């Protein structure tokens, strides 16, 4: 995880796949925002102003996950239980940690998207980046989120 962000305004052109909420303009870079619940086949939460984006730490293929709310951020290095083989589609769940008496599942961001989904997302991201580049003004990008 690179950062937690409050939900900013997203660019959501028509015709996006259901899990793709839109694109975040982050310093002039079009970052795709995927709604995690929809991606995992869960019902989406009710829209509210306190939703969060989890910006993942991967400079090569930036991605943000839209979640209903982030309740807490746990420190690295907590004792981890590995996931049982075959109990997670695509091995997305890689383990669990205990916090406040609850088991919390750990997801591997690199395994969230299938290869075909990743290819579609890359194509749409390139289109969003090209669209954003057409709006740049000399001397910077005044509409970019910081």
LUMMAR-113299 format. One line per field, with one value per atom (N, C-alpha, C): residue in three letters; residue number from 1; x, y, z. Coordinates in Angstrom, 3 decimals. Example, Ala and Ser with C-alpha at 12.3 -4.5 7.8 and 13.67 -1.06 7.14 Angstrom:
residues 2
rest <- Ala Ala Ala Ser Ser Ser
nr <- 1 1 1 2 2 2
x <- 13.190 12.300 13.200 12.850 13.670 12.900
y <- -5.690 -4.500 -3.300 -2.250 -1.060 0.030
z <- 7.800 7.800 7.800 7.080 7.140 7.870
***
This chain:
residues 146
rest <- Unk Unk Unk Unk Unk Unk Unk Unk Unk Unk Unk Unk Unk Unk Unk Unk Unk Unk Unk Unk Unk Unk Unk Unk Unk Unk Unk Unk Unk Unk Unk Unk Unk Unk Unk Unk Unk Unk Unk Unk Unk Unk Unk Unk Unk Unk Unk Unk Unk Unk Unk Unk Unk Unk Unk Unk Unk Unk Unk Unk Unk Unk Unk Unk Unk Unk Unk Unk Unk Unk Unk Unk Unk Unk Unk Unk Unk Unk Unk Unk Unk Unk Unk Unk Unk Unk Unk Unk Unk Unk Unk Unk Unk Unk Unk Unk Unk Unk Unk Unk Unk Unk Unk Unk Unk Unk Unk Unk Unk Unk Unk Unk Unk Unk Unk Unk Unk Unk Unk Unk Unk Unk Unk Unk Unk Unk Unk Unk Unk Unk Unk Unk Unk Unk Unk Unk Unk Unk Unk Unk Unk Unk Unk Unk Unk Unk Unk Unk Unk Unk Unk Unk Unk Unk Unk Unk Unk Unk Unk Unk Unk Unk Unk Unk Unk Unk Unk Unk Unk Unk Unk Unk Unk Unk Unk Unk Unk Unk Unk Unk Unk Unk Unk Unk Unk Unk Unk Unk Unk Unk Unk Unk Unk Unk Unk Unk Unk Unk Unk Unk Unk Unk Unk Unk Unk Unk Unk Unk Unk Unk Unk Unk Unk Unk Unk Unk Unk Unk Unk Unk Unk Unk Unk Unk Unk Unk Unk Unk Unk Unk Unk Unk Unk Unk Unk Unk Unk Unk Unk Unk Unk Unk Unk Unk Unk Unk Unk Unk Unk Unk Unk Unk Unk Unk Unk Unk Unk Unk Unk Unk Unk Unk Unk Unk Unk Unk Unk Unk Unk Unk Unk Unk Unk Unk Unk Unk Unk Unk Unk Unk Unk Unk Unk Unk Unk Unk Unk Unk Unk Unk Unk Unk Unk Unk Unk Unk Unk Unk Unk Unk Unk Unk Unk Unk Unk Unk Unk Unk Unk Unk Unk Unk Unk Unk Unk Unk Unk Unk Unk Unk Unk Unk Unk Unk Unk Unk Unk Unk Unk Unk Unk Unk Unk Unk Unk Unk Unk Unk Unk Unk Unk Unk Unk Unk Unk Unk Unk Unk Unk Unk Unk Unk Unk Unk Unk Unk Unk Unk Unk Unk Unk Unk Unk Unk Unk Unk Unk Unk Unk Unk Unk Unk Unk Unk Unk Unk Unk Unk Unk Unk Unk Unk Unk Unk Unk Unk Unk Unk Unk Unk Unk Unk Unk Unk Unk Unk Unk Unk Unk Unk Unk Unk Unk Unk Unk Unk Unk Unk Unk Unk Unk Unk Unk Unk Unk Unk Unk Unk Unk Unk Unk Unk Unk Unk Unk Unk Unk Unk Unk Unk Unk Unk Unk Unk Unk Unk Unk Unk
nr <- 1 1 1 2 2 2 3 3 3 4 4 4 5 5 5 6 6 6 7 7 7 8 8 8 9 9 9 10 10 10 11 11 11 12 12 12 13 13 13 14 14 14 15 15 15 16 16 16 17 17 17 18 18 18 19 19 19 20 20 20 21 21 21 22 22 22 23 23 23 24 24 24 25 25 25 26 26 26 27 27 27 28 28 28 29 29 29 30 30 30 31 31 31 32 32 32 33 33 33 34 34 34 35 35 35 36 36 36 37 37 37 38 38 38 39 39 39 40 40 40 41 41 41 42 42 42 43 43 43 44 44 44 45 45 45 46 46 46 47 47 47 48 48 48 49 49 49 50 50 50 51 51 51 52 52 52 53 53 53 54 54 54 55 55 55 56 56 56 57 57 57 58 58 58 59 59 59 60 60 60 61 61 61 62 62 62 63 63 63 64 64 64 65 65 65 66 66 66 67 67 67 68 68 68 69 69 69 70 70 70 71 71 71 72 72 72 73 73 73 74 74 74 75 75 75 76 76 76 77 77 77 78 78 78 79 79 79 80 80 80 81 81 81 82 82 82 83 83 83 84 84 84 85 85 85 86 86 86 87 87 87 88 88 88 89 89 89 90 90 90 91 91 91 92 92 92 93 93 93 94 94 94 95 95 95 96 96 96 97 97 97 98 98 98 99 99 99 100 100 100 101 101 101 102 102 102 103 103 103 104 104 104 105 105 105 106 106 106 107 107 107 108 108 108 109 109 109 110 110 110 111 111 111 112 112 112 113 113 113 114 114 114 115 115 115 116 116 116 117 117 117 118 118 118 119 119 119 120 120 120 121 121 121 122 122 122 123 123 123 124 124 124 125 125 125 126 126 126 127 127 127 128 128 128 129 129 129 130 130 130 131 131 131 132 132 132 133 133 133 134 134 134 135 135 135 136 136 136 137 137 137 138 138 138 139 139 139 140 140 140 141 141 141 142 142 142 143 143 143 144 144 144 145 145 145 146 146 146
x <- 0.842 0.000 0.889 0.581 1.340 0.692 -0.643 -1.338 -2.811 -3.452 -4.902 -5.370 -6.377 -6.864 -8.362 -8.849 -10.305 -10.770 -12.023 -12.532 -12.602 -11.750 -11.807 -12.796 -12.924 -13.736 -13.004 -13.723 -13.143 -13.674 -12.834 -13.264 -13.830 -15.109 -15.780 -16.459 -15.677 -16.299 -17.313 -18.306 -19.315 -18.689 -19.312 -18.900 -17.806 -17.468 -16.433 -16.979 -16.114 -16.556 -17.052 -18.012 -18.644 -17.649 -16.581 -15.680 -14.828 -14.724 -13.881 -14.710 -14.413 -15.169 -14.790 -13.592 -13.134 -11.641 -11.174 -9.746 -9.488 -8.439 -7.994 -6.855 -6.934 -5.838 -4.880 -3.807 -2.836 -1.551 -1.419 -0.222 -0.019 -1.115 -1.025 -1.021 -1.096 -1.151 -2.573 -3.102 -4.433 -4.310 -4.789 -4.706 -6.078 -6.171 -7.466 -7.903 -9.204 -9.783 -10.775 -10.469 -11.290 -12.072 -13.387 -14.228 -14.054 -13.402 -13.007 -14.205 -15.293 -16.463 -16.967 -17.124 -17.614 -16.631 -15.334 -14.326 -14.421 -14.685 -14.759 -16.142 -17.075 -18.405 -19.306 -18.979 -19.792 -20.691 -21.797 -22.638 -21.900 -21.983 -21.298 -21.981 -21.197 -21.747 -22.529 -23.279 -24.027 -23.055 -23.244 -22.369 -22.478 -21.349 -21.308 -20.005 -19.929 -18.758 -17.488 -17.566 -16.393 -15.736 -15.977 -15.303 -13.833 -13.000 -11.554 -10.995 -9.865 -9.060 -7.803 -7.462 -6.181 -5.301 -4.306 -3.381 -2.297 -2.219 -1.258 0.123 1.123 2.513 3.092 2.832 3.381 3.493 4.679 4.879 4.651 4.929 4.809 3.347 2.467 1.039 0.253 0.090 -0.617 -2.067 -2.565 -3.934 -4.395 -5.648 -6.264 -7.502 -7.725 -8.902 -9.892 -11.132 -12.193 -12.850 -12.850 -13.435 -14.441 -15.353 -16.361 -15.729 -14.776 -14.135 -12.911 -11.893 -10.720 -10.849 -11.011 -11.212 -9.891 -8.834 -7.557 -6.448 -5.244 -4.063 -3.192 -2.907 -2.132 -0.651 0.191 1.627 2.124 3.181 3.805 4.419 4.557 5.249 4.381 3.060 2.192 2.305 2.154 2.188 1.129 1.554 0.692 0.445 -0.824 -1.206 -1.327 -0.642 -0.787 -2.185 -2.615 -3.923 -3.836 -4.930 -4.995 -5.046 -4.331 -4.325 -5.726 -6.075 -7.337 -8.558 -8.378 -9.525 -9.794 -9.080 -9.253 -9.115 -10.103 -10.063 -8.846 -7.986 -6.788 -5.756 -5.908 -4.986 -4.854 -5.958 -5.956 -5.706 -6.340 -6.113 -4.826 -3.849 -2.538 -2.301 -3.188 -3.019 -3.987 -3.738 -4.587 -3.745 -4.180 -3.585 -4.706 -4.360 -5.328 -5.229 -6.377 -6.426 -7.758 -7.702 -8.903 -9.782 -9.156 -9.897 -10.539 -10.207 -10.785 -9.674 -9.984 -9.054 -9.314 -8.275 -8.377 -7.606 -8.270 -7.637 -6.691 -5.579 -4.598 -4.752 -4.903 -5.060 -3.767 -3.430 -2.257 -2.710 -2.335 -2.787 -2.399 -1.271 -0.824 -1.742 -2.556 -3.436 -4.897 -5.193 -6.587 -7.205 -6.437 -6.962 -6.508 -7.411 -7.030 -6.228 -5.492 -4.655 -5.483 -6.646 -7.502 -8.003 -8.368 -8.814 -7.682 -6.466 -5.312 -5.037 -5.204 -4.979 -6.029 -7.284 -8.347 -8.090 -7.707 -7.426 -6.254 -5.228 -4.072 -4.498 -5.349 -5.830 -6.654 -7.572 -8.404 -7.570 -6.561 -5.676 -4.890 -4.416 -3.679 -4.590 -5.847 -6.796 -7.067 -7.215 -7.459 -6.251 -5.053 -3.837 -3.721 -4.052 -4.009 -5.038 -6.202 -7.236 -6.772 -6.180 -5.675 -4.560 -3.697 -2.575 -3.074 -4.200 -4.744 -5.189 -5.418 -5.892 -4.787 -3.573 -2.482 -2.242 -1.877 -1.556 -0.074 0.486 1.901 2.156 3.233 3.606 2.975 2.356 1.827 0.455 -0.145 -1.446 -2.307 -3.000 -3.732 -4.874 -5.374 -6.490 -6.059 -4.746 -4.272 -4.467 -4.869 -4.962 -3.551 -3.304 -1.974 -1.894
y <- -1.166 0.000 1.231 2.153 3.395 4.512 4.617 5.689 5.381 6.001 6.009 7.405 7.496 8.796 8.893 10.087 10.265 10.183 9.886 9.706 11.045 11.228 12.458 12.291 13.327 13.246 12.342 11.419 10.503 10.835 10.615 10.718 9.354 9.306 8.043 8.117 7.912 7.936 6.804 6.982 5.930 4.665 3.538 2.270 1.542 1.980 1.290 -0.027 -1.038 -2.283 -1.997 -2.764 -2.506 -2.339 -3.139 -2.956 -1.687 -1.077 0.105 1.356 1.996 3.179 4.409 4.426 5.571 5.735 6.971 7.258 8.457 8.359 9.425 10.161 11.480 12.287 12.543 11.813 11.917 12.514 13.824 14.503 14.365 14.315 14.199 12.771 11.802 10.390 9.877 9.207 8.602 7.264 7.214 5.995 5.327 4.072 3.394 3.098 3.264 3.011 1.858 0.751 -0.451 -0.583 -0.768 -0.966 -2.416 -2.589 -3.914 -4.848 -4.383 -5.260 -5.813 -4.949 -5.416 -6.387 -6.102 -6.987 -8.390 -8.452 -9.742 -10.381 -9.736 -10.309 -10.087 -9.094 -8.779 -7.596 -7.457 -6.288 -5.013 -3.983 -2.732 -2.070 -1.353 -0.623 0.584 1.155 2.367 3.520 4.318 5.474 6.432 6.886 7.879 8.658 9.833 10.701 10.245 9.205 8.793 7.534 7.217 6.061 6.401 5.388 5.597 4.929 5.465 4.824 4.297 3.077 2.504 2.537 3.413 3.526 2.484 1.541 0.447 0.895 0.289 0.680 -0.144 0.300 -0.336 0.749 1.287 2.404 1.990 0.735 0.290 0.267 -0.236 -0.289 0.255 1.578 2.154 1.684 1.508 1.047 1.534 1.967 2.332 1.468 1.050 0.262 1.136 1.155 1.891 0.948 1.358 0.546 1.398 0.742 1.476 2.333 1.778 2.527 1.757 2.490 1.892 2.172 1.120 1.284 1.454 0.836 0.877 0.452 0.852 0.400 -0.312 -1.566 -2.370 -2.276 -2.395 -2.332 -3.582 -3.407 -4.551 -5.467 -6.725 -7.666 -8.398 -8.267 -9.030 -10.514 -11.394 -12.834 -13.181 -13.910 -14.199 -15.689 -16.046 -17.431 -17.593 -18.555 -18.729 -19.227 -18.901 -19.359 -20.825 -21.527 -22.924 -22.987 -23.934 -24.092 -24.388 -23.746 -24.022 -23.363 -22.511 -21.885 -20.485 -20.068 -18.718 -18.764 -18.232 -18.191 -17.393 -18.002 -17.334 -17.075 -17.702 -17.524 -16.054 -15.310 -13.893 -13.731 -14.579 -14.533 -15.292 -14.570 -15.185 -15.538 -15.093 -15.399 -14.593 -14.620 -13.878 -13.410 -12.331 -11.841 -11.680 -11.745 -11.546 -10.103 -9.445 -8.086 -7.910 -7.476 -7.272 -8.517 -9.677 -10.925 -11.393 -10.746 -11.143 -11.552 -12.506 -12.882 -11.980 -11.297 -10.414 -11.028 -11.165 -11.785 -10.806 -11.337 -10.562 -10.890 -9.850 -10.033 -9.662 -10.407 -10.103 -9.251 -7.951 -7.072 -7.576 -8.268 -8.760 -9.852 -10.452 -11.547 -11.122 -9.843 -9.391 -9.475 -9.147 -9.127 -10.352 -10.931 -11.979 -11.353 -12.150 -11.615 -10.801 -11.309 -10.604 -9.285 -9.293 -8.057 -7.037 -7.511 -6.624 -6.002 -6.787 -6.272 -5.216 -5.469 -4.491 -3.224 -3.372 -2.213 -1.404 -2.076 -1.376 -0.563 -1.129 -0.416 0.802 0.618 1.740 2.812 2.390 3.347 4.175 3.537 4.268 5.293 4.919 5.859 7.030 6.751 7.815 8.734 8.163 8.976 9.870 9.346 10.150 11.279 10.981 12.016 13.103 12.713 13.659 14.522 13.914 14.639 15.728 15.497 16.512 17.766 17.667 18.794 19.483 18.992 19.638 21.029 21.923 23.289 23.524 24.454 24.774 25.227 24.710 25.121 24.281 23.169 22.313 21.796 21.166 20.567 21.030 22.159 22.723 21.856 20.933 20.099 18.837 18.606 17.354 17.335 16.168 15.968 15.818 16.290 16.162 14.924
z <- 0.000 0.000 0.000 -0.881 -0.979 -0.166 -0.228 0.484 0.605 1.608 1.737 1.391 0.553 0.116 0.348 0.713 0.697 -0.746 -0.937 -2.295 -3.025 -4.033 -4.825 -5.981 -6.774 -7.990 -8.980 -9.582 -10.558 -11.943 -12.942 -14.328 -14.700 -15.007 -15.320 -16.677 -17.748 -19.072 -19.215 -20.076 -20.266 -20.855 -20.534 -21.125 -20.372 -19.159 -18.386 -17.855 -17.704 -17.071 -15.649 -15.160 -13.859 -12.701 -12.595 -11.455 -11.524 -12.695 -12.854 -12.557 -11.406 -10.974 -11.777 -12.341 -13.115 -12.968 -13.223 -13.174 -12.279 -11.501 -10.624 -11.313 -11.361 -11.898 -10.742 -10.687 -9.598 -10.146 -10.026 -10.506 -12.008 -12.761 -14.210 -14.722 -13.812 -14.208 -14.009 -15.013 -14.918 -14.210 -12.971 -12.158 -12.157 -12.632 -12.618 -11.182 -10.943 -9.623 -9.770 -9.112 -9.184 -7.881 -7.999 -6.816 -6.365 -5.216 -4.756 -4.590 -4.015 -3.811 -5.135 -6.129 -7.443 -8.092 -7.941 -8.519 -7.925 -6.630 -5.946 -6.008 -6.744 -6.897 -5.699 -4.871 -3.698 -4.018 -3.307 -3.575 -3.168 -3.996 -3.643 -2.457 -1.675 -0.547 -1.015 -0.104 -0.410 -0.627 -1.661 -1.857 -0.668 -0.189 0.883 0.748 1.349 1.138 1.849 2.658 3.433 2.903 1.654 1.045 0.879 0.777 0.660 -0.578 -1.013 -2.049 -1.403 -1.742 -1.325 -2.563 -2.537 -3.657 -3.468 -4.402 -4.272 -4.715 -4.133 -4.379 -5.527 -6.729 -7.924 -8.989 -9.146 -10.069 -11.526 -11.869 -13.260 -13.714 -12.865 -13.190 -12.010 -11.937 -10.795 -10.741 -9.532 -9.325 -7.963 -7.889 -6.624 -6.438 -5.213 -4.879 -4.130 -4.582 -3.918 -2.915 -1.650 -0.578 0.184 0.888 1.648 2.736 3.430 4.502 4.967 5.367 5.993 7.485 8.275 9.715 10.449 9.943 10.648 9.691 10.007 9.284 10.304 10.040 10.982 10.658 11.676 11.426 10.693 9.947 9.264 10.307 9.956 10.815 11.819 11.741 12.640 12.298 13.294 12.986 11.953 10.967 9.813 9.688 9.469 9.195 7.690 7.098 5.641 5.291 4.084 3.598 3.206 3.407 2.996 1.473 0.904 -0.555 -1.071 -2.180 -2.843 -2.217 -1.217 -0.560 -1.063 -2.099 -2.623 -4.139 -4.839 -6.289 -6.740 -7.525 -8.015 -6.942 -5.784 -4.650 -4.257 -4.351 -3.982 -2.494 -1.671 -0.225 0.060 0.620 0.859 2.319 3.193 4.606 5.444 6.764 7.692 8.867 9.478 10.719 11.730 13.016 14.083 14.562 14.685 15.228 15.944 17.167 17.978 18.020 18.098 18.197 16.915 15.791 14.502 13.550 12.688 11.629 10.428 9.962 8.806 7.653 6.504 5.348 4.662 4.197 3.440 1.964 1.151 -0.288 -0.993 -2.031 -2.848 -4.029 -4.047 -5.137 -6.527 -6.634 -7.937 -8.473 -7.602 -8.023 -8.134 -7.906 -7.941 -9.324 -10.346 -11.708 -12.486 -13.252 -14.182 -15.315 -16.059 -17.139 -18.137 -18.522 -19.480 -18.885 -17.601 -16.940 -16.902 -16.609 -16.581 -17.937 -19.005 -20.359 -20.718 -20.375 -20.633 -19.841 -18.583 -17.737 -18.284 -18.791 -19.371 -20.597 -21.440 -22.623 -22.233 -21.283 -20.838 -20.141 -19.394 -18.712 -19.719 -20.773 -21.812 -22.484 -22.734 -23.325 -22.386 -21.087 -20.111 -20.003 -20.065 -19.994 -21.224 -22.403 -23.626 -23.561 -23.044 -22.902 -21.938 -20.837 -19.847 -20.442 -21.235 -21.842 -22.802 -23.449 -24.355 -23.618 -22.322 -21.523 -20.745 -20.835 -20.113 -20.658 -19.761 -20.151 -19.922 -20.638 -20.481 -19.051 -18.458 -17.109 -16.014 -16.333 -15.285 -15.606 -14.628 -14.758 -13.596 -13.728 -12.596 -12.091 -12.868 -12.416 -11.714 -11.583 -11.000 -9.501 -8.983 -7.535 -6.994 -5.821 -5.206 -4.373
***
